[in-house]
Amino acid sequence: MYAVIAGGGDIGGRLAGALAGGGHEVFVVDVDPVVVNDLRNRLGAVAEQGDASRVAALESAGVSRSDLFLAATASDDINLAACQIAKLRFGAPRTVAVVRDPENAPLFEAAGVDQIISQTDIVFSHLANLLPAHPLIRLMPIPGRQQELVSVKVPRNGTVVGKPLKELNLPYGCLLTLVIDSNGQVKLPADEMIVNAGDEVVLVSPVESTESILEIVTEQA
Amino acid sequence: MNIIIMGGGRVGTHFLRVLVGNVVDGPSDISQHNVCLVERQRTRIEALPPRLLEHPAVSVVEGDGASSEVLVVAGAEEADAFVALTGDDRVNALAAQKAKHFFKIEHVALRVRDPELARMYTDLGLAVFCPTEAAREFFMAHIFESVAE
């Protein structure tokens, strides 16, 4: 696979390293010569100094033959312009953007960017993982839909403990996708499966229903 | 019309002055247009002539016009026109697309210096003015006319 990355910072630079290490071809465009030098020292001739929101820079990076274009600079405006150039001028088959300000995400969607990674969501999900007491973890927004993948932990004295899954009475539009028990055993949900304390239930949920799911699953006796 | 101008540089302030200017100097004090200028730098706002700042048809919002929050304060929900005139092509493009697609502002125009980007945004259906391209056209026309004479 050939990946072109705009922005060789924390996200772009690391991804470039991971892709190169995995045997993929990768090329990074970054405005900062220091970043470019650093990448060259670590990974070889895989980076060039340039403005990713200029057609010429993306042309010389070979976006037209890329399988993946990732825009991960520090500014949403540059990322949007870069993705639009990659898609409209060079026909990049897959564009991915890291969006700094979550309010801009719909704009990237409207512009036809294939996948949007919200930086705020990344930070939040990491923070949530660091807080074991929190029963709800938002794993991932479903791109382009008002849905998200969430994981909820069943509390020790939860009212759902001992009931079969079919009696959970989840809001309309929710789909229970996985149950992970307290030993880490992963199970596909079945109607008669009994809920145990400490189970993690993983669901796809309409964004507006997530709060009520949390209430149902974590209600305590 | 309710008009939002983003970017209080030379072009932005000139445009603002012309939109309400006749009224500033003339006898009537009522402009046909309400114009809101959005500018990020306070020094630029402070440099505006007081007559313009105090004009009843003019309001000024300090902030980044690419932010929805700032656009709402600037009246984007009731605006008829949005003109992006900052010196940064990408910021203009982001704000203009937001104004068009999310605030559904009827008339959206932007300045884009890079001719290739200008072409791309034109193809996307935006009203783009490219000063680089305009200058090239003007000078080429001038040169070839002179040669023809």
Chai-1 contact restraints between the chains, C-beta under 6 A:
chainA,res_idxA,chainB,res_idxB,connection_type,confidence,min_distance_angstrom,max_distance_angstrom,comment,restraint_id
A,S53,B,R90,contact,1.0,0.0,6.0,A-B,restraint_1
A,V55,B,E116,contact,1.0,0.0,6.0,A-B,restraint_2
A,D77,B,R90,contact,1.0,0.0,6.0,A-B,restraint_3
A,D77,B,V91,contact,1.0,0.0,6.0,A-B,restraint_4
A,D77,B,L94,contact,1.0,0.0,6.0,A-B,restraint_5
A,I78,B,R90,contact,1.0,0.0,6.0,A-B,restraint_6
A,L80,B,L94,contact,1.0,0.0,6.0,A-B,restraint_7
A,A81,B,R90,contact,1.0,0.0,6.0,A-B,restraint_8
A,A81,B,A93,contact,1.0,0.0,6.0,A-B,restraint_9
A,L88,B,M120,contact,1.0,0.0,6.0,A-B,restraint_10
A,E103,B,S68,contact,1.0,0.0,6.0,A-B,restraint_11
A,L107,B,Q97,contact,1.0,0.0,6.0,A-B,restraint_12
A,L107,B,K98,contact,1.0,0.0,6.0,A-B,restraint_13
A,A110,B,H101,contact,1.0,0.0,6.0,A-B,restraint_14
